[in-house]
Amino acid sequence: MTYSVRRMAKEDLDQVNEIDREAFPTQWPPANYRQELQNRIAHYIIAADEDRTVSVPAAAPKSKTGLIYRLLPWIKKPAPVPAAPTPPVNHQYIVGFSGLWMMADEAHVTNLAVRQEYRGRGLGELLLLGSIDLAAELKASFLTLEVRASNTVAQSLYRKYGFMQMGIRKGYYLDNREDAIIMTTESLSTESFRERVSRLRAALAKKLK
């Protein structure tokens, strides 16, 4: 299979919401990714399976004549004409996403999720790499995140990429009052961090092939 990573777009929202509900079923209120796309400090990426597509209904064309009847209400409106059916559109099949909030020189990883059927294939790592690349593109000095104390698999991945434990937020997760471990990287510009990421990127590319 071939996977690609790119910035999230509005046409991705339905699939992203689907993945979010699967990955974070107890989160309340659910994340509003449409609003996040308008948030100047929020930046999101998606991972797509290049060998798979999904059909979605095409957006209905907007009427260009409605404004005339609002401005000139005395004009009689013609009888509505049934719209011709619009064929569905094929979109990339999104398998995961991640997001950052940029605050000063800190890139904070807000979430990272992969479809259940695609877990265990290295896609969480691919999204983490994409997040690191995005943070560097945004001129961040370092990355931070919170992870559940019980999520040792994610913690192991983050440590692999140089994240270090910096503290604990007691009762951070509202669903069960679980603690969150705060993790952060060293400066993204250090030679040691860049070498680590370069080495891991090459190893992941082999794994995904």
Biotite code that builds the C-alpha atoms (Angstrom):
import biotite.structure as struc

atoms = struc.array([
    struc.Atom([0.000, 0.000, 0.000], chain_id="A", res_id=1, res_name="MET", atom_name="CA", element="C"),
    struc.Atom([1.008, 3.607, -0.557], chain_id="A", res_id=2, res_name="THR", atom_name="CA", element="C"),
    struc.Atom([0.303, 6.328, 2.012], chain_id="A", res_id=3, res_name="TYR", atom_name="CA", element="C"),
    struc.Atom([0.592, 10.094, 1.723], chain_id="A", res_id=4, res_name="SER", atom_name="CA", element="C"),
    struc.Atom([0.433, 12.949, 4.212], chain_id="A", res_id=5, res_name="VAL", atom_name="CA", element="C"),
    struc.Atom([-0.944, 16.408, 3.462], chain_id="A", res_id=6, res_name="ARG", atom_name="CA", element="C"),
    struc.Atom([-2.740, 19.337, 5.078], chain_id="A", res_id=7, res_name="ARG", atom_name="CA", element="C"),
    struc.Atom([-6.360, 18.781, 6.067], chain_id="A", res_id=8, res_name="MET", atom_name="CA", element="C"),
    struc.Atom([-9.019, 20.382, 3.817], chain_id="A", res_id=9, res_name="ALA", atom_name="CA", element="C"),
    struc.Atom([-12.723, 21.013, 4.354], chain_id="A", res_id=10, res_name="LYS", atom_name="CA", element="C"),
    struc.Atom([-13.683, 18.100, 2.093], chain_id="A", res_id=11, res_name="GLU", atom_name="CA", element="C"),
    struc.Atom([-11.916, 15.812, 4.587], chain_id="A", res_id=12, res_name="ASP", atom_name="CA", element="C"),
    struc.Atom([-14.143, 16.779, 7.521], chain_id="A", res_id=13, res_name="LEU", atom_name="CA", element="C"),
    struc.Atom([-16.683, 13.952, 7.304], chain_id="A", res_id=14, res_name="ASP", atom_name="CA", element="C"),
    struc.Atom([-13.978, 11.289, 7.351], chain_id="A", res_id=15, res_name="GLN", atom_name="CA", element="C"),
    struc.Atom([-11.979, 13.069, 10.054], chain_id="A", res_id=16, res_name="VAL", atom_name="CA", element="C"),
    struc.Atom([-15.070, 13.281, 12.273], chain_id="A", res_id=17, res_name="ASN", atom_name="CA", element="C"),
    struc.Atom([-15.665, 9.578, 11.681], chain_id="A", res_id=18, res_name="GLU", atom_name="CA", element="C"),
    struc.Atom([-12.114, 8.733, 12.789], chain_id="A", res_id=19, res_name="ILE", atom_name="CA", element="C"),
    struc.Atom([-12.383, 11.072, 15.775], chain_id="A", res_id=20, res_name="ASP", atom_name="CA", element="C"),
    struc.Atom([-15.586, 9.394, 17.007], chain_id="A", res_id=21, res_name="ARG", atom_name="CA", element="C"),
    struc.Atom([-13.941, 5.981, 16.697], chain_id="A", res_id=22, res_name="GLU", atom_name="CA", element="C"),
    struc.Atom([-10.685, 6.994, 18.419], chain_id="A", res_id=23, res_name="ALA", atom_name="CA", element="C"),
    struc.Atom([-12.124, 9.264, 21.139], chain_id="A", res_id=24, res_name="PHE", atom_name="CA", element="C"),
    struc.Atom([-15.659, 7.970, 21.835], chain_id="A", res_id=25, res_name="PRO", atom_name="CA", element="C"),
    struc.Atom([-15.781, 9.406, 25.371], chain_id="A", res_id=26, res_name="THR", atom_name="CA", element="C"),
    struc.Atom([-14.553, 12.887, 24.483], chain_id="A", res_id=27, res_name="GLN", atom_name="CA", element="C"),
    struc.Atom([-17.161, 15.545, 25.259], chain_id="A", res_id=28, res_name="TRP", atom_name="CA", element="C"),
    struc.Atom([-17.861, 17.878, 23.694], chain_id="A", res_id=29, res_name="PRO", atom_name="CA", element="C"),
    struc.Atom([-16.613, 16.345, 20.434], chain_id="A", res_id=30, res_name="PRO", atom_name="CA", element="C"),
    struc.Atom([-13.975, 18.324, 18.560], chain_id="A", res_id=31, res_name="ALA", atom_name="CA", element="C"),
    struc.Atom([-15.272, 20.805, 15.975], chain_id="A", res_id=32, res_name="ASN", atom_name="CA", element="C"),
    struc.Atom([-12.809, 20.396, 13.110], chain_id="A", res_id=33, res_name="TYR", atom_name="CA", element="C"),
    struc.Atom([-14.720, 22.737, 10.827], chain_id="A", res_id=34, res_name="ARG", atom_name="CA", element="C"),
    struc.Atom([-14.093, 25.453, 13.376], chain_id="A", res_id=35, res_name="GLN", atom_name="CA", element="C"),
    struc.Atom([-10.503, 24.316, 13.808], chain_id="A", res_id=36, res_name="GLU", atom_name="CA", element="C"),
    struc.Atom([-9.838, 24.903, 10.107], chain_id="A", res_id=37, res_name="LEU", atom_name="CA", element="C"),
    struc.Atom([-10.718, 28.576, 10.771], chain_id="A", res_id=38, res_name="GLN", atom_name="CA", element="C"),
    struc.Atom([-8.507, 28.734, 13.876], chain_id="A", res_id=39, res_name="ASN", atom_name="CA", element="C"),
    struc.Atom([-5.329, 30.654, 13.060], chain_id="A", res_id=40, res_name="ARG", atom_name="CA", element="C"),
    struc.Atom([-3.208, 28.757, 15.589], chain_id="A", res_id=41, res_name="ILE", atom_name="CA", element="C"),
    struc.Atom([-4.502, 25.290, 14.584], chain_id="A", res_id=42, res_name="ALA", atom_name="CA", element="C"),
    struc.Atom([-2.810, 23.223, 11.873], chain_id="A", res_id=43, res_name="HIS", atom_name="CA", element="C"),
    struc.Atom([-3.954, 19.740, 10.833], chain_id="A", res_id=44, res_name="TYR", atom_name="CA", element="C"),
    struc.Atom([-2.641, 17.010, 8.572], chain_id="A", res_id=45, res_name="ILE", atom_name="CA", element="C"),
    struc.Atom([-4.184, 13.777, 7.315], chain_id="A", res_id=46, res_name="ILE", atom_name="CA", element="C"),
    struc.Atom([-2.748, 10.452, 6.158], chain_id="A", res_id=47, res_name="ALA", atom_name="CA", element="C"),
    struc.Atom([-4.431, 8.883, 3.121], chain_id="A", res_id=48, res_name="ALA", atom_name="CA", element="C"),
    struc.Atom([-4.408, 5.398, 1.606], chain_id="A", res_id=49, res_name="ASP", atom_name="CA", element="C"),
    struc.Atom([-3.490, 6.120, -2.017], chain_id="A", res_id=50, res_name="GLU", atom_name="CA", element="C"),
    struc.Atom([-4.863, 2.764, -3.156], chain_id="A", res_id=51, res_name="ASP", atom_name="CA", element="C"),
    struc.Atom([-8.379, 3.392, -1.875], chain_id="A", res_id=52, res_name="ARG", atom_name="CA", element="C"),
    struc.Atom([-11.078, 6.003, -2.426], chain_id="A", res_id=53, res_name="THR", atom_name="CA", element="C"),
    struc.Atom([-14.460, 6.757, -0.894], chain_id="A", res_id=54, res_name="VAL", atom_name="CA", element="C"),
    struc.Atom([-17.533, 8.127, -2.667], chain_id="A", res_id=55, res_name="SER", atom_name="CA", element="C"),
    struc.Atom([-19.151, 11.176, -1.132], chain_id="A", res_id=56, res_name="VAL", atom_name="CA", element="C"),
    struc.Atom([-22.204, 13.141, -2.290], chain_id="A", res_id=57, res_name="PRO", atom_name="CA", element="C"),
    struc.Atom([-21.296, 16.133, -4.441], chain_id="A", res_id=58, res_name="ALA", atom_name="CA", element="C"),
    struc.Atom([-22.162, 19.526, -2.994], chain_id="A", res_id=59, res_name="ALA", atom_name="CA", element="C"),
    struc.Atom([-25.396, 20.926, -4.411], chain_id="A", res_id=60, res_name="ALA", atom_name="CA", element="C"),
    struc.Atom([-24.770, 23.968, -6.640], chain_id="A", res_id=61, res_name="PRO", atom_name="CA", element="C"),
    struc.Atom([-25.712, 27.258, -5.039], chain_id="A", res_id=62, res_name="LYS", atom_name="CA", element="C"),
    struc.Atom([-28.520, 29.222, -6.646], chain_id="A", res_id=63, res_name="SER", atom_name="CA", element="C"),
    struc.Atom([-27.400, 32.425, -8.302], chain_id="A", res_id=64, res_name="LYS", atom_name="CA", element="C"),
    struc.Atom([-30.923, 33.767, -8.680], chain_id="A", res_id=65, res_name="THR", atom_name="CA", element="C"),
    struc.Atom([-32.025, 33.682, -5.056], chain_id="A", res_id=66, res_name="GLY", atom_name="CA", element="C"),
    struc.Atom([-30.444, 37.060, -4.357], chain_id="A", res_id=67, res_name="LEU", atom_name="CA", element="C"),
    struc.Atom([-32.576, 38.730, -7.057], chain_id="A", res_id=68, res_name="ILE", atom_name="CA", element="C"),
    struc.Atom([-35.835, 37.670, -5.387], chain_id="A", res_id=69, res_name="TYR", atom_name="CA", element="C"),
    struc.Atom([-34.585, 38.801, -1.975], chain_id="A", res_id=70, res_name="ARG", atom_name="CA", element="C"),
    struc.Atom([-33.709, 42.243, -3.339], chain_id="A", res_id=71, res_name="LEU", atom_name="CA", element="C"),
    struc.Atom([-36.802, 42.525, -5.565], chain_id="A", res_id=72, res_name="LEU", atom_name="CA", element="C"),
    struc.Atom([-39.502, 40.624, -3.651], chain_id="A", res_id=73, res_name="PRO", atom_name="CA", element="C"),
    struc.Atom([-42.308, 41.790, -5.963], chain_id="A", res_id=74, res_name="TRP", atom_name="CA", element="C"),
    struc.Atom([-40.925, 39.739, -8.845], chain_id="A", res_id=75, res_name="ILE", atom_name="CA", element="C"),
    struc.Atom([-42.801, 36.473, -9.186], chain_id="A", res_id=76, res_name="LYS", atom_name="CA", element="C"),
    struc.Atom([-40.607, 33.447, -8.672], chain_id="A", res_id=77, res_name="LYS", atom_name="CA", element="C"),
    struc.Atom([-40.736, 30.771, -11.368], chain_id="A", res_id=78, res_name="PRO", atom_name="CA", element="C"),
    struc.Atom([-41.875, 27.287, -10.416], chain_id="A", res_id=79, res_name="ALA", atom_name="CA", element="C"),
    struc.Atom([-38.972, 25.298, -9.008], chain_id="A", res_id=80, res_name="PRO", atom_name="CA", element="C"),
    struc.Atom([-37.299, 22.913, -11.415], chain_id="A", res_id=81, res_name="VAL", atom_name="CA", element="C"),
    struc.Atom([-36.120, 19.624, -9.907], chain_id="A", res_id=82, res_name="PRO", atom_name="CA", element="C"),
    struc.Atom([-32.353, 19.564, -9.871], chain_id="A", res_id=83, res_name="ALA", atom_name="CA", element="C"),
    struc.Atom([-30.634, 16.901, -11.916], chain_id="A", res_id=84, res_name="ALA", atom_name="CA", element="C"),
    struc.Atom([-28.993, 14.265, -9.732], chain_id="A", res_id=85, res_name="PRO", atom_name="CA", element="C"),
    struc.Atom([-25.331, 15.013, -9.133], chain_id="A", res_id=86, res_name="THR", atom_name="CA", element="C"),
    struc.Atom([-23.017, 12.010, -9.320], chain_id="A", res_id=87, res_name="PRO", atom_name="CA", element="C"),
    struc.Atom([-20.953, 11.307, -6.197], chain_id="A", res_id=88, res_name="PRO", atom_name="CA", element="C"),
    struc.Atom([-17.330, 12.381, -6.047], chain_id="A", res_id=89, res_name="VAL", atom_name="CA", element="C"),
    struc.Atom([-14.430, 10.082, -5.224], chain_id="A", res_id=90, res_name="ASN", atom_name="CA", element="C"),
    struc.Atom([-12.142, 11.334, -2.466], chain_id="A", res_id=91, res_name="HIS", atom_name="CA", element="C"),
    struc.Atom([-8.985, 9.956, -0.940], chain_id="A", res_id=92, res_name="GLN", atom_name="CA", element="C"),
    struc.Atom([-9.596, 7.451, 1.834], chain_id="A", res_id=93, res_name="TYR", atom_name="CA", element="C"),
    struc.Atom([-8.319, 9.063, 5.008], chain_id="A", res_id=94, res_name="ILE", atom_name="CA", element="C"),
    struc.Atom([-6.773, 6.644, 7.495], chain_id="A", res_id=95, res_name="VAL", atom_name="CA", element="C"),
    struc.Atom([-5.663, 9.060, 10.210], chain_id="A", res_id=96, res_name="GLY", atom_name="CA", element="C"),
    struc.Atom([-5.024, 12.649, 11.188], chain_id="A", res_id=97, res_name="PHE", atom_name="CA", element="C"),
    struc.Atom([-3.120, 14.777, 13.670], chain_id="A", res_id=98, res_name="SER", atom_name="CA", element="C"),
    struc.Atom([-3.199, 18.388, 14.767], chain_id="A", res_id=99, res_name="GLY", atom_name="CA", element="C"),
    struc.Atom([-0.956, 21.085, 16.221], chain_id="A", res_id=100, res_name="LEU", atom_name="CA", element="C"),
    struc.Atom([-1.624, 24.327, 17.998], chain_id="A", res_id=101, res_name="TRP", atom_name="CA", element="C"),
    struc.Atom([1.127, 26.913, 17.572], chain_id="A", res_id=102, res_name="MET", atom_name="CA", element="C"),
    struc.Atom([1.612, 29.007, 20.695], chain_id="A", res_id=103, res_name="MET", atom_name="CA", element="C"),
    struc.Atom([4.612, 31.353, 20.537], chain_id="A", res_id=104, res_name="ALA", atom_name="CA", element="C"),
    struc.Atom([7.477, 29.014, 19.584], chain_id="A", res_id=105, res_name="ASP", atom_name="CA", element="C"),
    struc.Atom([5.786, 25.878, 20.937], chain_id="A", res_id=106, res_name="GLU", atom_name="CA", element="C"),
    struc.Atom([3.955, 23.382, 18.702], chain_id="A", res_id=107, res_name="ALA", atom_name="CA", element="C"),
    struc.Atom([1.486, 21.490, 20.873], chain_id="A", res_id=108, res_name="HIS", atom_name="CA", element="C"),
    struc.Atom([0.199, 18.178, 19.503], chain_id="A", res_id=109, res_name="VAL", atom_name="CA", element="C"),
    struc.Atom([-3.546, 18.333, 20.189], chain_id="A", res_id=110, res_name="THR", atom_name="CA", element="C"),
    struc.Atom([-4.502, 14.898, 18.866], chain_id="A", res_id=111, res_name="ASN", atom_name="CA", element="C"),
    struc.Atom([-3.319, 12.002, 16.745], chain_id="A", res_id=112, res_name="LEU", atom_name="CA", element="C"),
    struc.Atom([-5.690, 9.245, 15.595], chain_id="A", res_id=113, res_name="ALA", atom_name="CA", element="C"),
    struc.Atom([-5.655, 6.314, 13.161], chain_id="A", res_id=114, res_name="VAL", atom_name="CA", element="C"),
    struc.Atom([-8.586, 4.224, 11.948], chain_id="A", res_id=115, res_name="ARG", atom_name="CA", element="C"),
    struc.Atom([-8.830, 1.000, 13.930], chain_id="A", res_id=116, res_name="GLN", atom_name="CA", element="C"),
    struc.Atom([-8.479, -1.184, 10.835], chain_id="A", res_id=117, res_name="GLU", atom_name="CA", element="C"),
    struc.Atom([-5.171, 0.543, 9.977], chain_id="A", res_id=118, res_name="TYR", atom_name="CA", element="C"),
    struc.Atom([-3.534, 0.428, 13.398], chain_id="A", res_id=119, res_name="ARG", atom_name="CA", element="C"),
    struc.Atom([-0.286, -1.450, 13.852], chain_id="A", res_id=120, res_name="GLY", atom_name="CA", element="C"),
    struc.Atom([1.018, -0.523, 10.384], chain_id="A", res_id=121, res_name="ARG", atom_name="CA", element="C"),
    struc.Atom([3.203, 2.428, 11.377], chain_id="A", res_id=122, res_name="GLY", atom_name="CA", element="C"),
    struc.Atom([0.679, 5.113, 10.444], chain_id="A", res_id=123, res_name="LEU", atom_name="CA", element="C"),
    struc.Atom([0.696, 6.701, 13.892], chain_id="A", res_id=124, res_name="GLY", atom_name="CA", element="C"),
    struc.Atom([4.439, 7.076, 13.471], chain_id="A", res_id=125, res_name="GLU", atom_name="CA", element="C"),
    struc.Atom([3.932, 8.485, 9.961], chain_id="A", res_id=126, res_name="LEU", atom_name="CA", element="C"),
    struc.Atom([1.573, 11.118, 11.378], chain_id="A", res_id=127, res_name="LEU", atom_name="CA", element="C"),
    struc.Atom([3.998, 11.920, 14.195], chain_id="A", res_id=128, res_name="LEU", atom_name="CA", element="C"),
    struc.Atom([6.733, 12.456, 11.606], chain_id="A", res_id=129, res_name="LEU", atom_name="CA", element="C"),
    struc.Atom([4.339, 14.646, 9.635], chain_id="A", res_id=130, res_name="GLY", atom_name="CA", element="C"),
    struc.Atom([3.636, 16.649, 12.781], chain_id="A", res_id=131, res_name="SER", atom_name="CA", element="C"),
    struc.Atom([7.358, 17.132, 13.388], chain_id="A", res_id=132, res_name="ILE", atom_name="CA", element="C"),
    struc.Atom([7.814, 18.296, 9.790], chain_id="A", res_id=133, res_name="ASP", atom_name="CA", element="C"),
    struc.Atom([4.838, 20.648, 10.131], chain_id="A", res_id=134, res_name="LEU", atom_name="CA", element="C"),
    struc.Atom([6.206, 22.080, 13.391], chain_id="A", res_id=135, res_name="ALA", atom_name="CA", element="C"),
    struc.Atom([9.547, 22.738, 11.717], chain_id="A", res_id=136, res_name="ALA", atom_name="CA", element="C"),
    struc.Atom([7.764, 24.379, 8.769], chain_id="A", res_id=137, res_name="GLU", atom_name="CA", element="C"),
    struc.Atom([5.931, 26.642, 11.247], chain_id="A", res_id=138, res_name="LEU", atom_name="CA", element="C"),
    struc.Atom([9.287, 27.611, 12.858], chain_id="A", res_id=139, res_name="LYS", atom_name="CA", element="C"),
    struc.Atom([8.481, 25.942, 16.192], chain_id="A", res_id=140, res_name="ALA", atom_name="CA", element="C"),
    struc.Atom([11.373, 25.474, 18.593], chain_id="A", res_id=141, res_name="SER", atom_name="CA", element="C"),
    struc.Atom([9.991, 22.281, 20.154], chain_id="A", res_id=142, res_name="PHE", atom_name="CA", element="C"),
    struc.Atom([6.915, 20.047, 20.413], chain_id="A", res_id=143, res_name="LEU", atom_name="CA", element="C"),
    struc.Atom([4.849, 19.208, 23.473], chain_id="A", res_id=144, res_name="THR", atom_name="CA", element="C"),
    struc.Atom([1.915, 16.875, 24.085], chain_id="A", res_id=145, res_name="LEU", atom_name="CA", element="C"),
    struc.Atom([-0.138, 15.120, 26.734], chain_id="A", res_id=146, res_name="GLU", atom_name="CA", element="C"),
    struc.Atom([-0.642, 11.366, 26.747], chain_id="A", res_id=147, res_name="VAL", atom_name="CA", element="C"),
    struc.Atom([-2.715, 9.147, 29.026], chain_id="A", res_id=148, res_name="ARG", atom_name="CA", element="C"),
    struc.Atom([-0.687, 7.586, 31.827], chain_id="A", res_id=149, res_name="ALA", atom_name="CA", element="C"),
    struc.Atom([-2.044, 4.170, 30.802], chain_id="A", res_id=150, res_name="SER", atom_name="CA", element="C"),
    struc.Atom([-1.149, 4.557, 27.104], chain_id="A", res_id=151, res_name="ASN", atom_name="CA", element="C"),
    struc.Atom([2.289, 2.987, 27.266], chain_id="A", res_id=152, res_name="THR", atom_name="CA", element="C"),
    struc.Atom([2.312, 2.179, 23.530], chain_id="A", res_id=153, res_name="VAL", atom_name="CA", element="C"),
    struc.Atom([2.024, 5.866, 22.598], chain_id="A", res_id=154, res_name="ALA", atom_name="CA", element="C"),
    struc.Atom([4.548, 6.844, 25.254], chain_id="A", res_id=155, res_name="GLN", atom_name="CA", element="C"),
    struc.Atom([7.036, 4.376, 23.779], chain_id="A", res_id=156, res_name="SER", atom_name="CA", element="C"),
    struc.Atom([6.574, 5.887, 20.307], chain_id="A", res_id=157, res_name="LEU", atom_name="CA", element="C"),
    struc.Atom([7.068, 9.408, 21.617], chain_id="A", res_id=158, res_name="TYR", atom_name="CA", element="C"),
    struc.Atom([10.217, 8.433, 23.514], chain_id="A", res_id=159, res_name="ARG", atom_name="CA", element="C"),
    struc.Atom([11.522, 6.817, 20.346], chain_id="A", res_id=160, res_name="LYS", atom_name="CA", element="C"),
    struc.Atom([11.340, 10.271, 18.735], chain_id="A", res_id=161, res_name="TYR", atom_name="CA", element="C"),
    struc.Atom([13.066, 12.000, 21.621], chain_id="A", res_id=162, res_name="GLY", atom_name="CA", element="C"),
    struc.Atom([10.097, 13.183, 23.697], chain_id="A", res_id=163, res_name="PHE", atom_name="CA", element="C"),
    struc.Atom([10.909, 13.372, 27.396], chain_id="A", res_id=164, res_name="MET", atom_name="CA", element="C"),
    struc.Atom([8.536, 13.368, 30.367], chain_id="A", res_id=165, res_name="GLN", atom_name="CA", element="C"),
    struc.Atom([8.331, 16.849, 31.880], chain_id="A", res_id=166, res_name="MET", atom_name="CA", element="C"),
    struc.Atom([5.458, 16.528, 34.334], chain_id="A", res_id=167, res_name="GLY", atom_name="CA", element="C"),
    struc.Atom([1.998, 15.167, 35.108], chain_id="A", res_id=168, res_name="ILE", atom_name="CA", element="C"),
    struc.Atom([-1.441, 16.778, 34.872], chain_id="A", res_id=169, res_name="ARG", atom_name="CA", element="C"),
    struc.Atom([-3.538, 15.162, 37.595], chain_id="A", res_id=170, res_name="LYS", atom_name="CA", element="C"),
    struc.Atom([-7.052, 14.098, 36.560], chain_id="A", res_id=171, res_name="GLY", atom_name="CA", element="C"),
    struc.Atom([-6.610, 15.668, 33.114], chain_id="A", res_id=172, res_name="TYR", atom_name="CA", element="C"),
    struc.Atom([-8.957, 13.365, 31.163], chain_id="A", res_id=173, res_name="TYR", atom_name="CA", element="C"),
    struc.Atom([-12.583, 14.110, 31.970], chain_id="A", res_id=174, res_name="LEU", atom_name="CA", element="C"),
    struc.Atom([-14.028, 10.686, 31.130], chain_id="A", res_id=175, res_name="ASP", atom_name="CA", element="C"),
    struc.Atom([-12.218, 8.821, 33.906], chain_id="A", res_id=176, res_name="ASN", atom_name="CA", element="C"),
    struc.Atom([-10.069, 11.487, 35.625], chain_id="A", res_id=177, res_name="ARG", atom_name="CA", element="C"),
    struc.Atom([-6.914, 9.743, 34.409], chain_id="A", res_id=178, res_name="GLU", atom_name="CA", element="C"),
    struc.Atom([-3.622, 11.580, 34.716], chain_id="A", res_id=179, res_name="ASP", atom_name="CA", element="C"),
    struc.Atom([-1.847, 12.950, 31.637], chain_id="A", res_id=180, res_name="ALA", atom_name="CA", element="C"),
    struc.Atom([1.900, 12.744, 31.197], chain_id="A", res_id=181, res_name="ILE", atom_name="CA", element="C"),
    struc.Atom([3.398, 15.907, 29.708], chain_id="A", res_id=182, res_name="ILE", atom_name="CA", element="C"),
    struc.Atom([6.141, 15.184, 27.171], chain_id="A", res_id=183, res_name="MET", atom_name="CA", element="C"),
    struc.Atom([8.353, 17.493, 25.146], chain_id="A", res_id=184, res_name="THR", atom_name="CA", element="C"),
    struc.Atom([11.207, 17.319, 22.674], chain_id="A", res_id=185, res_name="THR", atom_name="CA", element="C"),
    struc.Atom([14.541, 19.035, 22.775], chain_id="A", res_id=186, res_name="GLU", atom_name="CA", element="C"),
    struc.Atom([15.010, 21.876, 20.315], chain_id="A", res_id=187, res_name="SER", atom_name="CA", element="C"),
    struc.Atom([14.008, 20.800, 16.821], chain_id="A", res_id=188, res_name="LEU", atom_name="CA", element="C"),
    struc.Atom([17.072, 22.533, 15.422], chain_id="A", res_id=189, res_name="SER", atom_name="CA", element="C"),
    struc.Atom([19.666, 20.497, 17.318], chain_id="A", res_id=190, res_name="THR", atom_name="CA", element="C"),
    struc.Atom([21.839, 18.177, 15.285], chain_id="A", res_id=191, res_name="GLU", atom_name="CA", element="C"),
    struc.Atom([21.018, 15.223, 17.546], chain_id="A", res_id=192, res_name="SER", atom_name="CA", element="C"),
    struc.Atom([17.260, 15.647, 17.025], chain_id="A", res_id=193, res_name="PHE", atom_name="CA", element="C"),
    struc.Atom([17.576, 16.080, 13.265], chain_id="A", res_id=194, res_name="ARG", atom_name="CA", element="C"),
    struc.Atom([19.773, 12.984, 12.997], chain_id="A", res_id=195, res_name="GLU", atom_name="CA", element="C"),
    struc.Atom([17.326, 10.945, 15.074], chain_id="A", res_id=196, res_name="ARG", atom_name="CA", element="C"),
    struc.Atom([14.384, 11.986, 12.880], chain_id="A", res_id=197, res_name="VAL", atom_name="CA", element="C"),
    struc.Atom([16.322, 11.321, 9.672], chain_id="A", res_id=198, res_name="SER", atom_name="CA", element="C"),
    struc.Atom([17.273, 7.825, 10.822], chain_id="A", res_id=199, res_name="ARG", atom_name="CA", element="C"),
    struc.Atom([13.740, 6.973, 11.947], chain_id="A", res_id=200, res_name="LEU", atom_name="CA", element="C"),
    struc.Atom([12.231, 8.389, 8.751], chain_id="A", res_id=201, res_name="ARG", atom_name="CA", element="C"),
    struc.Atom([14.372, 6.029, 6.657], chain_id="A", res_id=202, res_name="ALA", atom_name="CA", element="C"),
    struc.Atom([13.464, 3.035, 8.830], chain_id="A", res_id=203, res_name="ALA", atom_name="CA", element="C"),
    struc.Atom([9.737, 3.858, 8.619], chain_id="A", res_id=204, res_name="LEU", atom_name="CA", element="C"),
    struc.Atom([9.911, 4.226, 4.824], chain_id="A", res_id=205, res_name="ALA", atom_name="CA", element="C"),
    struc.Atom([11.256, 0.662, 4.613], chain_id="A", res_id=206, res_name="LYS", atom_name="CA", element="C"),
    struc.Atom([8.534, -0.605, 6.946], chain_id="A", res_id=207, res_name="LYS", atom_name="CA", element="C"),
    struc.Atom([5.727, 1.015, 4.981], chain_id="A", res_id=208, res_name="LEU", atom_name="CA", element="C"),
    struc.Atom([7.017, -0.443, 1.729], chain_id="A", res_id=209, res_name="LYS", atom_name="CA", element="C"),
])
